[in-house]
Amino acid sequence: MYWETLPNWFWVLFLSTLGTAIYSIVKKKGKFFPFVTIAFIVTIPIISFIFSLGRAEGMNLNI
């Protein structure tokens, strides 16, 4: 089976951003912005996946 995924540069950027946010929390360099970053990193792909369910190919969602 052929699997499609995002390009490698995206995963490098994604994981480095997540790692930097976790590092900032562990080193106590900040609290608010790292938590916001982690929240966005976790919720945006989930929300995008939910919005893409049931949509026909080539059809845009008009909200």
All heavy atoms as TSV, in Angstrom:
chain	resi	resn	atom	element	x	y	z
A	1	MET	N	N	0.844	-1.174	0.000
A	1	MET	CA	C	0.000	0.000	0.000
A	1	MET	C	C	0.894	1.243	0.000
A	1	MET	O	O	1.892	1.318	0.703
A	1	MET	CB	C	-0.899	-0.028	1.225
A	1	MET	CG	C	-1.765	1.193	1.359
A	1	MET	SD	S	-2.836	1.089	2.800
A	1	MET	CE	C	-4.394	1.166	1.986
A	2	TYR	N	N	0.513	2.236	-0.778
A	2	TYR	CA	C	1.275	3.469	-0.912
A	2	TYR	C	C	0.786	4.478	0.127
A	2	TYR	O	O	-0.396	4.792	0.193
A	2	TYR	CB	C	1.108	4.027	-2.322
A	2	TYR	CG	C	1.854	5.302	-2.546
A	2	TYR	CD1	C	3.240	5.288	-2.662
A	2	TYR	CD2	C	1.203	6.516	-2.648
A	2	TYR	CE1	C	3.940	6.443	-2.862
A	2	TYR	CE2	C	1.890	7.673	-2.845
A	2	TYR	CZ	C	3.264	7.636	-2.955
A	2	TYR	OH	O	3.969	8.790	-3.154
A	3	TRP	N	N	1.692	4.966	0.939
A	3	TRP	CA	C	1.344	5.931	1.973
A	3	TRP	C	C	1.841	7.311	1.568
A	3	TRP	O	O	2.965	7.468	1.137
A	3	TRP	CB	C	1.975	5.552	3.301
A	3	TRP	CG	C	1.406	4.315	3.873
A	3	TRP	CD1	C	1.855	3.043	3.652
A	3	TRP	CD2	C	0.279	4.205	4.718
A	3	TRP	NE1	N	1.076	2.150	4.331
A	3	TRP	CE2	C	0.092	2.843	4.995
A	3	TRP	CE3	C	-0.606	5.120	5.274
A	3	TRP	CZ2	C	-0.934	2.380	5.802
A	3	TRP	CZ3	C	-1.614	4.648	6.077
A	3	TRP	CH2	C	-1.774	3.290	6.334
A	4	GLU	N	N	0.999	8.297	1.735
A	4	GLU	CA	C	1.405	9.671	1.482
A	4	GLU	C	C	1.643	10.358	2.817
A	4	GLU	O	O	0.930	10.124	3.776
A	4	GLU	CB	C	0.319	10.424	0.717
A	4	GLU	CG	C	0.169	9.950	-0.704
A	4	GLU	CD	C	-0.798	10.795	-1.483
A	4	GLU	OE1	O	-0.905	11.989	-1.181
A	4	GLU	OE2	O	-1.440	10.253	-2.375
A	5	THR	N	N	2.644	11.191	2.852
A	5	THR	CA	C	2.955	11.928	4.066
A	5	THR	C	C	3.442	13.320	3.691
A	5	THR	O	O	3.596	13.636	2.517
A	5	THR	CB	C	4.004	11.182	4.913
A	5	THR	OG1	O	4.169	11.875	6.141
A	5	THR	CG2	C	5.328	11.070	4.186
A	6	LEU	N	N	3.685	14.107	4.687
A	6	LEU	CA	C	4.203	15.439	4.460
A	6	LEU	C	C	5.698	15.357	4.171
A	6	LEU	O	O	6.347	14.375	4.520
A	6	LEU	CB	C	3.941	16.292	5.699
A	6	LEU	CG	C	2.454	16.536	5.978
A	6	LEU	CD1	C	2.276	17.143	7.350
A	6	LEU	CD2	C	1.843	17.420	4.923
A	7	PRO	N	N	6.268	16.391	3.543
A	7	PRO	CA	C	7.699	16.346	3.205
A	7	PRO	C	C	8.582	16.326	4.456
A	7	PRO	O	O	8.162	16.721	5.548
A	7	PRO	CB	C	7.920	17.623	2.400
A	7	PRO	CG	C	6.736	18.464	2.614
A	7	PRO	CD	C	5.626	17.595	3.060
A	8	ASN	N	N	9.810	15.864	4.269
A	8	ASN	CA	C	10.732	15.729	5.399
A	8	ASN	C	C	11.030	17.061	6.076
A	8	ASN	O	O	11.188	17.114	7.295
A	8	ASN	CB	C	12.032	15.077	4.934
A	8	ASN	CG	C	11.838	13.617	4.604
A	8	ASN	OD1	O	10.930	12.974	5.120
A	8	ASN	ND2	N	12.683	13.103	3.735
A	9	TRP	N	N	11.109	18.150	5.314
A	9	TRP	CA	C	11.402	19.438	5.923
A	9	TRP	C	C	10.313	19.841	6.899
A	9	TRP	O	O	10.568	20.511	7.901
A	9	TRP	CB	C	11.625	20.522	4.879
A	9	TRP	CG	C	10.439	20.812	4.009
A	9	TRP	CD1	C	10.183	20.288	2.784
A	9	TRP	CD2	C	9.348	21.690	4.312
A	9	TRP	NE1	N	8.993	20.777	2.307
A	9	TRP	CE2	C	8.454	21.646	3.218
A	9	TRP	CE3	C	9.031	22.506	5.384
A	9	TRP	CZ2	C	7.275	22.385	3.184
A	9	TRP	CZ3	C	7.854	23.242	5.340
A	9	TRP	CH2	C	6.998	23.173	4.248
A	10	PHE	N	N	9.061	19.454	6.621
A	10	PHE	CA	C	7.967	19.773	7.535
A	10	PHE	C	C	8.156	19.053	8.867
A	10	PHE	O	O	7.975	19.635	9.938
A	10	PHE	CB	C	6.618	19.386	6.923
A	10	PHE	CG	C	5.480	19.541	7.890
A	10	PHE	CD1	C	4.897	20.761	8.084
A	10	PHE	CD2	C	5.011	18.451	8.615
A	10	PHE	CE1	C	3.853	20.917	8.994
A	10	PHE	CE2	C	3.979	18.587	9.516
A	10	PHE	CZ	C	3.398	19.822	9.701
A	11	TRP	N	N	8.520	17.759	8.812
A	11	TRP	CA	C	8.687	16.987	10.035
A	11	TRP	C	C	9.876	17.496	10.845
A	11	TRP	O	O	9.822	17.509	12.078
A	11	TRP	CB	C	8.824	15.503	9.717
A	11	TRP	CG	C	7.545	14.951	9.193
A	11	TRP	CD1	C	7.313	14.503	7.939
A	11	TRP	CD2	C	6.309	14.823	9.904
A	11	TRP	NE1	N	6.000	14.094	7.830
A	11	TRP	CE2	C	5.371	14.278	9.019
A	11	TRP	CE3	C	5.911	15.114	11.198
A	11	TRP	CZ2	C	4.047	14.023	9.391
A	11	TRP	CZ3	C	4.598	14.859	11.571
A	11	TRP	CH2	C	3.683	14.328	10.678
A	12	VAL	N	N	10.940	17.928	10.184
A	12	VAL	CA	C	12.080	18.500	10.895
A	12	VAL	C	C	11.656	19.772	11.611
A	12	VAL	O	O	11.969	19.978	12.795
A	12	VAL	CB	C	13.252	18.772	9.928
A	12	VAL	CG1	C	14.336	19.595	10.585
A	12	VAL	CG2	C	13.800	17.464	9.398
A	13	LEU	N	N	10.938	20.647	10.930
A	13	LEU	CA	C	10.464	21.889	11.532
A	13	LEU	C	C	9.484	21.609	12.669
A	13	LEU	O	O	9.564	22.221	13.741
A	13	LEU	CB	C	9.807	22.771	10.464
A	13	LEU	CG	C	9.348	24.142	10.902
A	13	LEU	CD1	C	10.551	24.993	11.281
A	13	LEU	CD2	C	8.569	24.808	9.786
A	14	PHE	N	N	8.577	20.673	12.463
A	14	PHE	CA	C	7.566	20.303	13.459
A	14	PHE	C	C	8.226	19.772	14.732
A	14	PHE	O	O	7.934	20.229	15.843
A	14	PHE	CB	C	6.642	19.245	12.849
A	14	PHE	CG	C	5.555	18.755	13.762
A	14	PHE	CD1	C	4.395	19.472	13.911
A	14	PHE	CD2	C	5.709	17.564	14.455
A	14	PHE	CE1	C	3.393	19.017	14.748
A	14	PHE	CE2	C	4.713	17.101	15.288
A	14	PHE	CZ	C	3.545	17.826	15.442
A	15	LEU	N	N	9.140	18.814	14.576
A	15	LEU	CA	C	9.773	18.200	15.742
A	15	LEU	C	C	10.745	19.144	16.442
A	15	LEU	O	O	10.870	19.112	17.668
A	15	LEU	CB	C	10.465	16.906	15.339
A	15	LEU	CG	C	9.520	15.789	14.899
A	15	LEU	CD1	C	10.309	14.595	14.399
A	15	LEU	CD2	C	8.584	15.396	16.020
A	16	SER	N	N	11.422	20.003	15.678
A	16	SER	CA	C	12.329	20.952	16.316
A	16	SER	C	C	11.554	22.006	17.110
A	16	SER	O	O	11.993	22.420	18.188
A	16	SER	CB	C	13.243	21.609	15.288
A	16	SER	OG	O	12.502	22.378	14.383
A	17	THR	N	N	10.403	22.421	16.605
A	17	THR	CA	C	9.566	23.366	17.342
A	17	THR	C	C	9.042	22.732	18.621
A	17	THR	O	O	9.069	23.351	19.691
A	17	THR	CB	C	8.388	23.841	16.470
A	17	THR	OG1	O	8.899	24.395	15.267
A	17	THR	CG2	C	7.565	24.872	17.198
A	18	LEU	N	N	8.567	21.502	18.521
A	18	LEU	CA	C	8.081	20.792	19.703
A	18	LEU	C	C	9.211	20.579	20.710
A	18	LEU	O	O	9.033	20.804	21.912
A	18	LEU	CB	C	7.472	19.453	19.298
A	18	LEU	CG	C	6.903	18.602	20.425
A	18	LEU	CD1	C	5.765	19.322	21.128
A	18	LEU	CD2	C	6.434	17.270	19.883
A	19	GLY	N	N	10.372	20.182	20.240
A	19	GLY	CA	C	11.516	19.980	21.125
A	19	GLY	C	C	11.956	21.255	21.814
A	19	GLY	O	O	12.294	21.248	23.007
A	20	THR	N	N	11.952	22.355	21.085
A	20	THR	CA	C	12.336	23.642	21.670
A	20	THR	C	C	11.348	24.073	22.739
A	20	THR	O	O	11.741	24.591	23.791
A	20	THR	CB	C	12.442	24.711	20.574
A	20	THR	OG1	O	13.357	24.264	19.567
A	20	THR	CG2	C	12.902	26.031	21.134
A	21	ALA	N	N	10.070	23.863	22.499
A	21	ALA	CA	C	9.053	24.224	23.489
A	21	ALA	C	C	9.189	23.375	24.750
A	21	ALA	O	O	9.113	23.896	25.869
A	21	ALA	CB	C	7.664	24.068	22.896
A	22	ILE	N	N	9.416	22.084	24.583
A	22	ILE	CA	C	9.598	21.205	25.743
A	22	ILE	C	C	10.870	21.585	26.502
A	22	ILE	O	O	10.872	21.628	27.740
A	22	ILE	CB	C	9.618	19.730	25.298
A	22	ILE	CG1	C	8.227	19.331	24.805
A	22	ILE	CG2	C	10.067	18.820	26.424
A	22	ILE	CD1	C	8.171	17.971	24.151
A	23	TYR	N	N	11.932	21.874	25.780
A	23	TYR	CA	C	13.184	22.299	26.408
A	23	TYR	C	C	12.988	23.580	27.222
A	23	TYR	O	O	13.520	23.710	28.323
A	23	TYR	CB	C	14.255	22.504	25.335
A	23	TYR	CG	C	15.569	22.992	25.866
A	23	TYR	CD1	C	16.447	22.112	26.484
A	23	TYR	CD2	C	15.946	24.323	25.748
A	23	TYR	CE1	C	17.664	22.545	26.979
A	23	TYR	CE2	C	17.153	24.775	26.239
A	23	TYR	CZ	C	18.008	23.885	26.854
A	23	TYR	OH	O	19.212	24.325	27.339
A	24	SER	N	N	12.222	24.529	26.693
A	24	SER	CA	C	11.975	25.781	27.409
A	24	SER	C	C	11.186	25.548	28.690
A	24	SER	O	O	11.427	26.204	29.702
A	24	SER	CB	C	11.215	26.763	26.516
A	24	SER	OG	O	12.008	27.156	25.439
A	25	ILE	N	N	10.252	24.611	28.654
A	25	ILE	CA	C	9.479	24.302	29.855
A	25	ILE	C	C	10.367	23.626	30.892
A	25	ILE	O	O	10.308	23.956	32.082
A	25	ILE	CB	C	8.256	23.429	29.507
A	25	ILE	CG1	C	7.252	24.251	28.710
A	25	ILE	CG2	C	7.607	22.862	30.754
A	25	ILE	CD1	C	6.098	23.443	28.160
A	26	VAL	N	N	11.197	22.689	30.451
A	26	VAL	CA	C	12.069	21.962	31.385
A	26	VAL	C	C	13.087	22.901	32.026
A	26	VAL	O	O	13.346	22.826	33.230
A	26	VAL	CB	C	12.772	20.795	30.656
A	26	VAL	CG1	C	13.871	20.185	31.512
A	26	VAL	CG2	C	11.767	19.740	30.259
A	27	LYS	N	N	13.651	23.793	31.238
A	27	LYS	CA	C	14.653	24.724	31.757
A	27	LYS	C	C	14.024	25.932	32.437
A	27	LYS	O	O	14.730	26.801	32.923
A	27	LYS	CB	C	15.570	25.210	30.627
A	27	LYS	CG	C	16.478	24.127	30.102
A	27	LYS	CD	C	17.453	23.709	31.178
A	27	LYS	CE	C	18.396	22.671	30.637
A	27	LYS	NZ	N	19.397	22.267	31.608
A	28	LYS	N	N	12.698	25.994	32.452
A	28	LYS	CA	C	11.938	27.070	33.102
A	28	LYS	C	C	12.313	28.449	32.569
A	28	LYS	O	O	12.393	29.410	33.312
A	28	LYS	CB	C	12.100	26.997	34.612
A	28	LYS	CG	C	11.566	25.711	35.177
A	28	LYS	CD	C	11.719	25.645	36.662
A	28	LYS	CE	C	11.191	24.294	37.119
A	28	LYS	NZ	N	11.409	24.023	38.502
A	29	LYS	N	N	12.540	28.506	31.255
A	29	LYS	CA	C	12.840	29.790	30.623
A	29	LYS	C	C	11.563	30.579	30.346
A	29	LYS	O	O	11.598	31.767	30.118
A	29	LYS	CB	C	13.607	29.573	29.320
A	29	LYS	CG	C	14.994	29.047	29.538
A	29	LYS	CD	C	15.742	28.955	28.240
A	29	LYS	CE	C	17.161	28.508	28.496
A	29	LYS	NZ	N	17.942	28.434	27.284
A	30	GLY	N	N	10.463	29.911	30.326
A	30	GLY	CA	C	9.185	30.544	30.098
A	30	GLY	C	C	8.096	29.531	30.326
A	30	GLY	O	O	8.348	28.331	30.340
A	31	LYS	N	N	6.900	30.016	30.533
A	31	LYS	CA	C	5.793	29.094	30.746
A	31	LYS	C	C	4.682	29.296	29.725
A	31	LYS	O	O	4.153	28.339	29.190
A	31	LYS	CB	C	5.229	29.257	32.159
A	31	LYS	CG	C	6.145	28.741	33.226
A	31	LYS	CD	C	5.450	28.755	34.554
A	31	LYS	CE	C	6.365	28.160	35.606
A	31	LYS	NZ	N	5.714	28.066	36.901
A	32	PHE	N	N	4.313	30.523	29.476
A	32	PHE	CA	C	3.130	30.787	28.659
A	32	PHE	C	C	3.331	30.413	27.196
A	32	PHE	O	O	2.560	29.631	26.636
A	32	PHE	CB	C	2.738	32.260	28.782
A	32	PHE	CG	C	1.544	32.622	27.950
A	32	PHE	CD1	C	0.280	32.177	28.298
A	32	PHE	CD2	C	1.688	33.379	26.801
A	32	PHE	CE1	C	-0.814	32.495	27.531
A	32	PHE	CE2	C	0.600	33.695	26.028
A	32	PHE	CZ	C	-0.662	33.259	26.396
A	33	PHE	N	N	4.338	30.955	26.562
A	33	PHE	CA	C	4.531	30.736	25.130
A	33	PHE	C	C	4.856	29.282	24.768
A	33	PHE	O	O	4.342	28.776	23.768
A	33	PHE	CB	C	5.572	31.689	24.559
A	33	PHE	CG	C	5.078	33.111	24.486
A	33	PHE	CD1	C	5.707	34.106	25.205
A	33	PHE	CD2	C	3.980	33.440	23.721
A	33	PHE	CE1	C	5.247	35.400	25.161
A	33	PHE	CE2	C	3.510	34.734	23.668
A	33	PHE	CZ	C	4.142	35.727	24.386
A	34	PRO	N	N	5.670	28.579	25.554
A	34	PRO	CA	C	5.863	27.160	25.228
A	34	PRO	C	C	4.577	26.339	25.328
A	34	PRO	O	O	4.337	25.453	24.510
A	34	PRO	CB	C	6.894	26.689	26.257
A	34	PRO	CG	C	7.634	27.906	26.634
A	34	PRO	CD	C	6.643	29.011	26.568
A	35	PHE	N	N	3.737	26.631	26.316
A	35	PHE	CA	C	2.462	25.912	26.421
A	35	PHE	C	C	1.542	26.236	25.253
A	35	PHE	O	O	0.851	25.363	24.728
A	35	PHE	CB	C	1.765	26.225	27.744
A	35	PHE	CG	C	2.306	25.444	28.899
A	35	PHE	CD1	C	2.853	26.093	29.984
A	35	PHE	CD2	C	2.278	24.057	28.903
A	35	PHE	CE1	C	3.366	25.378	31.053
A	35	PHE	CE2	C	2.781	23.324	29.967
A	35	PHE	CZ	C	3.328	23.989	31.045
A	36	VAL	N	N	1.536	27.490	24.820
A	36	VAL	CA	C	0.727	27.876	23.654
A	36	VAL	C	C	1.240	27.169	22.409
A	36	VAL	O	O	0.458	26.662	21.595
A	36	VAL	CB	C	0.751	29.415	23.464
A	36	VAL	CG1	C	0.128	29.819	22.148
A	36	VAL	CG2	C	0.044	30.092	24.621
A	37	THR	N	N	2.556	27.095	22.262
A	37	THR	CA	C	3.153	26.411	21.114
A	37	THR	C	C	2.786	24.935	21.090
A	37	THR	O	O	2.384	24.399	20.056
A	37	THR	CB	C	4.688	26.573	21.143
A	37	THR	OG1	O	5.006	27.958	21.150
A	37	THR	CG2	C	5.321	25.893	19.954
A	38	ILE	N	N	2.902	24.272	22.226
A	38	ILE	CA	C	2.555	22.857	22.291
A	38	ILE	C	C	1.073	22.657	22.023
A	38	ILE	O	O	0.682	21.714	21.328
A	38	ILE	CB	C	2.982	22.266	23.649
A	38	ILE	CG1	C	4.508	22.220	23.726
A	38	ILE	CG2	C	2.403	20.876	23.845
A	38	ILE	CD1	C	5.055	21.852	25.082
A	39	ALA	N	N	0.234	23.543	22.540
A	39	ALA	CA	C	-1.203	23.435	22.289
A	39	ALA	C	C	-1.511	23.561	20.796
A	39	ALA	O	O	-2.305	22.788	20.251
A	39	ALA	CB	C	-1.956	24.506	23.074
A	40	PHE	N	N	-0.868	24.502	20.117
A	40	PHE	CA	C	-1.077	24.654	18.673
A	40	PHE	C	C	-0.552	23.450	17.903
A	40	PHE	O	O	-1.195	22.980	16.958
A	40	PHE	CB	C	-0.412	25.921	18.145
A	40	PHE	CG	C	-1.194	27.175	18.403
A	40	PHE	CD1	C	-0.537	28.374	18.596
A	40	PHE	CD2	C	-2.571	27.172	18.453
A	40	PHE	CE1	C	-1.243	29.540	18.828
A	40	PHE	CE2	C	-3.296	28.331	18.684
A	40	PHE	CZ	C	-2.629	29.514	18.877
A	41	ILE	N	N	0.621	22.948	18.287
A	41	ILE	CA	C	1.210	21.812	17.590
A	41	ILE	C	C	0.321	20.582	17.696
A	41	ILE	O	O	0.220	19.786	16.767
A	41	ILE	CB	C	2.628	21.532	18.129
A	41	ILE	CG1	C	3.581	22.604	17.631
A	41	ILE	CG2	C	3.117	20.155	17.723
A	41	ILE	CD1	C	4.973	22.488	18.204
A	42	VAL	N	N	-0.356	20.428	18.827
A	42	VAL	CA	C	-1.209	19.260	19.028
A	42	VAL	C	C	-2.588	19.448	18.398
A	42	VAL	O	O	-3.114	18.542	17.749
A	42	VAL	CB	C	-1.337	18.948	20.536
A	42	VAL	CG1	C	-2.380	17.889	20.797
A	42	VAL	CG2	C	0.003	18.517	21.094
A	43	THR	N	N	-3.183	20.626	18.548
A	43	THR	CA	C	-4.576	20.801	18.125
A	43	THR	C	C	-4.753	21.091	16.638
A	43	THR	O	O	-5.754	20.661	16.057
A	43	THR	CB	C	-5.251	21.925	18.926
A	43	THR	OG1	O	-4.511	23.139	18.756
A	43	THR	CG2	C	-5.354	21.564	20.386
A	44	ILE	N	N	-3.840	21.789	16.016
A	44	ILE	CA	C	-4.032	22.162	14.608
A	44	ILE	C	C	-4.115	20.937	13.693
A	44	ILE	O	O	-5.024	20.868	12.855
A	44	ILE	CB	C	-2.966	23.172	14.150
A	44	ILE	CG1	C	-3.253	24.515	14.799
A	44	ILE	CG2	C	-2.934	23.299	12.635
A	44	ILE	CD1	C	-2.225	25.574	14.522
A	45	PRO	N	N	-3.235	19.932	13.803
A	45	PRO	CA	C	-3.414	18.748	12.945
A	45	PRO	C	C	-4.708	17.991	13.223
A	45	PRO	O	O	-5.348	17.486	12.301
A	45	PRO	CB	C	-2.201	17.876	13.271
A	45	PRO	CG	C	-1.198	18.796	13.833
A	45	PRO	CD	C	-1.960	19.855	14.534
A	46	ILE	N	N	-5.118	17.928	14.483
A	46	ILE	CA	C	-6.367	17.236	14.827
A	46	ILE	C	C	-7.555	17.968	14.226
A	46	ILE	O	O	-8.448	17.346	13.624
A	46	ILE	CB	C	-6.500	17.102	16.357
A	46	ILE	CG1	C	-5.413	16.184	16.900
A	46	ILE	CG2	C	-7.885	16.582	16.736
A	46	ILE	CD1	C	-5.314	16.172	18.411
A	47	ILE	N	N	-7.596	19.273	14.363
A	47	ILE	CA	C	-8.704	20.060	13.813
A	47	ILE	C	C	-8.708	19.965	12.290
A	47	ILE	O	O	-9.775	19.833	11.672
A	47	ILE	CB	C	-8.605	21.525	14.285
A	47	ILE	CG1	C	-8.875	21.590	15.789
A	47	ILE	CG2	C	-9.576	22.416	13.526
A	47	ILE	CD1	C	-8.594	22.932	16.412
A	48	SER	N	N	-7.551	20.020	11.657
A	48	SER	CA	C	-7.477	19.897	10.198
A	48	SER	C	C	-7.991	18.540	9.734
A	48	SER	O	O	-8.693	18.442	8.723
A	48	SER	CB	C	-6.041	20.087	9.718
A	48	SER	OG	O	-5.582	21.364	10.048
A	49	PHE	N	N	-7.647	17.499	10.474
A	49	PHE	CA	C	-8.131	16.159	10.126
A	49	PHE	C	C	-9.646	16.067	10.262
A	49	PHE	O	O	-10.322	15.518	9.386
A	49	PHE	CB	C	-7.451	15.120	11.016
A	49	PHE	CG	C	-7.951	13.731	10.768
A	49	PHE	CD1	C	-7.606	13.057	9.613
A	49	PHE	CD2	C	-8.776	13.110	11.687
A	49	PHE	CE1	C	-8.077	11.776	9.371
A	49	PHE	CE2	C	-9.244	11.834	11.464
A	49	PHE	CZ	C	-8.894	11.163	10.308
A	50	ILE	N	N	-10.192	16.624	11.317
A	50	ILE	CA	C	-11.644	16.579	11.526
A	50	ILE	C	C	-12.371	17.326	10.416
A	50	ILE	O	O	-13.395	16.862	9.905
A	50	ILE	CB	C	-12.000	17.137	12.916
A	50	ILE	CG1	C	-11.524	16.163	13.996
A	50	ILE	CG2	C	-13.496	17.379	13.045
A	50	ILE	CD1	C	-11.630	16.696	15.405
A	51	PHE	N	N	-11.858	18.488	10.014
A	51	PHE	CA	C	-12.493	19.246	8.940
A	51	PHE	C	C	-12.378	18.558	7.587
A	51	PHE	O	O	-13.189	18.804	6.700
A	51	PHE	CB	C	-11.926	20.657	8.840
A	51	PHE	CG	C	-12.536	21.620	9.811
A	51	PHE	CD1	C	-11.733	22.437	10.575
A	51	PHE	CD2	C	-13.907	21.712	9.976
A	51	PHE	CE1	C	-12.283	23.326	11.466
A	51	PHE	CE2	C	-14.466	22.596	10.860
A	51	PHE	CZ	C	-13.657	23.408	11.618
A	52	SER	N	N	-11.373	17.713	7.403
A	52	SER	CA	C	-11.211	17.049	6.116
A	52	SER	C	C	-12.057	15.782	5.989
A	52	SER	O	O	-12.195	15.254	4.889
A	52	SER	CB	C	-9.743	16.705	5.883
A	52	SER	OG	O	-9.341	15.673	6.751
A	53	LEU	N	N	-12.607	15.276	7.059
A	53	LEU	CA	C	-13.429	14.063	7.001
A	53	LEU	C	C	-14.720	14.315	6.231
A	53	LEU	O	O	-15.391	15.322	6.427
A	53	LEU	CB	C	-13.773	13.583	8.415
A	53	LEU	CG	C	-12.635	13.000	9.215
A	53	LEU	CD1	C	-13.123	12.657	10.611
A	53	LEU	CD2	C	-12.067	11.774	8.556
A	54	GLY	N	N	-15.061	13.410	5.387
A	54	GLY	CA	C	-16.330	13.479	4.676
A	54	GLY	C	C	-16.383	14.488	3.548
A	54	GLY	O	O	-17.423	14.680	2.950
A	55	ARG	N	N	-15.287	15.133	3.256
A	55	ARG	CA	C	-15.266	16.120	2.191
A	55	ARG	C	C	-14.804	15.463	0.908
A	55	ARG	O	O	-13.803	14.758	0.883
A	55	ARG	CB	C	-14.331	17.276	2.581
A	55	ARG	CG	C	-14.373	18.409	1.602
A	55	ARG	CD	C	-13.643	19.599	2.098
A	55	ARG	NE	N	-12.325	19.236	2.591
A	55	ARG	CZ	C	-11.388	20.129	2.892
A	55	ARG	NH1	N	-11.631	21.402	2.752
A	55	ARG	NH2	N	-10.211	19.746	3.328
A	56	ALA	N	N	-15.530	15.680	-0.148
A	56	ALA	CA	C	-15.153	15.109	-1.441
A	56	ALA	C	C	-13.883	15.783	-1.949
A	56	ALA	O	O	-13.593	16.935	-1.648
A	56	ALA	CB	C	-16.285	15.301	-2.440
A	57	GLU	N	N	-13.129	15.067	-2.743
A	57	GLU	CA	C	-11.878	15.592	-3.261
A	57	GLU	C	C	-12.137	16.788	-4.175
A	57	GLU	O	O	-13.008	16.759	-5.039
A	57	GLU	CB	C	-11.124	14.533	-4.024
A	57	GLU	CG	C	-9.747	14.942	-4.437
A	57	GLU	CD	C	-8.961	13.814	-5.041
A	57	GLU	OE1	O	-9.239	12.639	-4.700
A	57	GLU	OE2	O	-8.088	14.101	-5.855
A	58	GLY	N	N	-11.401	17.859	-3.963
A	58	GLY	CA	C	-11.538	19.050	-4.770
A	58	GLY	C	C	-12.659	19.962	-4.324
A	58	GLY	O	O	-12.916	20.983	-4.934
A	59	MET	N	N	-13.309	19.623	-3.234
A	59	MET	CA	C	-14.428	20.428	-2.741
A	59	MET	C	C	-13.955	21.231	-1.541
A	59	MET	O	O	-13.396	20.691	-0.600
A	59	MET	CB	C	-15.570	19.515	-2.333
A	59	MET	CG	C	-16.831	20.185	-1.984
A	59	MET	SD	S	-18.066	18.918	-1.702
A	59	MET	CE	C	-19.306	19.857	-0.913
A	60	ASN	N	N	-14.191	22.523	-1.545
A	60	ASN	CA	C	-13.773	23.391	-0.441
A	60	ASN	C	C	-14.897	23.548	0.566
A	60	ASN	O	O	-16.082	23.488	0.208
A	60	ASN	CB	C	-13.360	24.762	-0.941
A	60	ASN	CG	C	-12.067	24.714	-1.722
A	60	ASN	OD1	O	-11.230	23.856	-1.464
A	60	ASN	ND2	N	-11.915	25.613	-2.677
A	61	LEU	N	N	-14.520	23.764	1.810
A	61	LEU	CA	C	-15.484	23.961	2.874
A	61	LEU	C	C	-15.810	25.444	2.967
A	61	LEU	O	O	-14.935	26.275	3.201
A	61	LEU	CB	C	-14.921	23.459	4.200
A	61	LEU	CG	C	-15.824	23.542	5.401
A	61	LEU	CD1	C	-17.027	22.615	5.210
A	61	LEU	CD2	C	-15.073	23.137	6.650
A	62	ASN	N	N	-17.059	25.802	2.766
A	62	ASN	CA	C	-17.471	27.201	2.825
A	62	ASN	C	C	-18.167	27.455	4.145
A	62	ASN	O	O	-19.302	27.045	4.347
A	62	ASN	CB	C	-18.403	27.555	1.661
A	62	ASN	CG	C	-17.715	27.452	0.330
A	62	ASN	OD1	O	-16.538	27.771	0.228
A	62	ASN	ND2	N	-18.423	26.993	-0.666
A	63	ILE	N	N	-17.442	28.137	5.028
A	63	ILE	CA	C	-18.034	28.448	6.332
A	63	ILE	C	C	-18.366	29.925	6.361
A	63	ILE	O	O	-17.658	30.759	5.986
A	63	ILE	CB	C	-17.069	28.098	7.477
A	63	ILE	CG1	C	-16.819	26.612	7.489
A	63	ILE	CG2	C	-17.604	28.574	8.792
A	63	ILE	CD1	C	-15.859	26.138	8.558
